[in-house]
Amino acid sequence: MKSNFMPYVILFLLSIWSFKAHSQKIDKEFKSFYKGFQRNIEAGQIDAIRNVLQFPLQTIYWVDEMNSLSEEEKLDGLLDTGDFDQYQSLIFNEDVRRIIPQRSVEQVQQIDVESSGDYYKRLAGSIDAGSTLLELYCQYGEYDTVGDHYFAFVFGKVNGEYRVLSYYTDTRIKE
């Protein structure tokens, strides 16, 4: 009876170790960055937010083989620092200001770039070697129900500091 129980103990211990290893991928530095990002969004501190954006900021999302975007369309989704003032209210809109302060850092997911498509691989090209992409994806509907609307922020470490690399939503920022 003792020998039949041992594989379950080993599996249990491995699952705890795996969970702990996964949860450690979001380091203390990112947690601090994310809390500041939340506070600045909630307070409407656009200048502080601008300081953590990596320009050009990508605002269009695509999935290989599903979206037939030309290279020109992909590049059109990039916002430079001059574009930001014109589009910042579309990015940091009422829904973003309402939802981001409620989303915990545990809801941020690490992106497996190697098994991802062109979108994430392009973003990963701008981050520090050995660092990872992190994404906060928020799907919502009317009255906080799960719905058809969504937005996401992708984060990464650039020159040793966490930055916002992209923002995408169910509607295009630039038309």
N, C-alpha and C positions, 0 to 999 in steps of 0.2 A: 504494500500500500504506500509505503514511503517513497519508493522509486517512481510510482505513477504520479505523485504529487510534484516531484522535482521539476519536470519540464514546465509546469505552470508557474512555478516560482521563478524560474529563469526567464520565461516570457514576460512575466510581470515586471521583473527588475529591468529587463531590456526596454520595455515600453516606458518605464519611468525615466530611464537614462535618455532615451530618444526624445521624450517630451522635454526634458530639461535641456538637452542640447539644442533643440529647436527654439525653445523660448529664449536661450541665451544669444541667439543671433541678432536680436535687437538689443544693442548695447545701451549702457547708461547715458552715453553721449547723445545717442539718437533720442532716447526718452526725454532728456532735458531739452533738446532741440524741438521735439514735437510739442511739449508742454508750452514752450514759448510761442510756437506757431499758433497753437490753439488760443492762447491769451491775446495775441496780436490780432487774430481774426475776430475774436469776440469783441475786442475794444475798437476795432476798425482802424488799427494802426498801420495804414497802408505803407508809410515810409519804412517802418520796421520790417514789414512783409517783403517789400521790394528788395531789401538788403539780403534776404535769404533766397531770392530767386536766381536761378542760373539762366542767363540769357545767351543765346536765344531760347525762349521758353516754348516748348512744343505744345500746341493746343488742338491737334488733330490726332485721333487714334485710328489705327488700321490693323486689320488682321490679314495676314498673307492668304492669298487665294479667295478671300471673301470680299475684300475691298479692292477694287481695281483703280487705285489712286495712282496717278502719274507722279513722277518725281517732282514735277512742278507743283502739284497739289500738296504733296507732303511738305515741301519747303514753304508753301504758302501758309501753313499752320504755325510757322515759327514767328514768335513775337520778339522784337528786339526792345531795348530799353525805351526807345522813342515811341513804340507802339503801345507800351504798357499803359500809359496814362489814358489812352483812348479806350482800352478794353478792360481795365482793372475792375470796373463795376460789373461787367459781365462775368468775370471770373469769381470775384468775391461778392457774389450776389446774396440775396436774402436766404436762400436755402443753404448755401455754404456757411454763412455766418450763423445759421441756426443749428446745423448738423455737426460741424467740425468740433465745437466745444463739447459735444456729447459723446464723441467717439474716442474710446480709450486707445492707448498705444498698442494694446494687445490685438486690436483689430487691424493693425498694419501688417501686411504680409510681405515676406521676402519673395522676390521674383527669381525663378530659376532661368537665368538668361540663356544658358546653353540649350534648353529645350523650348525656348520662346522664339517668336518670329522676329522679323526685321525691326519692328517698332522698338522693342526692348533692347535689341542688340545695338541699335543706333544710340539709344540713351546710355547704355552701358559703356559706349565708346568715350563718353565724356566724364566718367567717374574715375576715381583713383584706382590704380591696380590693386587687386585683392579685396576691394570693397564690394558691396552688393547693392542692388536696387531694392527699394522698399516701396510698397504701394498701399495707399488707403483708398479703397473703392467703396463708395457709398451709393446704395440703391434706395430710392425712397418714392413715396407716393403722397397723395393728399392725406393730411392728418397723420403723418408718420407711419403709414402703412407701407408695406413693400409694394413698389409700383414700377412703372415704366421709366421713371426718371433716374438718372445716375450722374455721378461725377467722380473723378478720381484725381489724386495727386500722386506723382511718383517722385521719390526722394533718392538722393545718392550723395556720396561724399566726394567733393571736388576740392582739391588742394587742402585736404585735411579737415574740411568743414562740411557739415550736412547742408544740402541745398535742395530747393524744389526744382526739379528738372522738367516736369511737365504737368499740365492740367488738361484733362479732357472731360467732355460731357456728351449728353445725347443730342446737343445742338452745336453747330459750329460757332466759334467765337468770331472769326473773320468770315465775312461773306464774299 
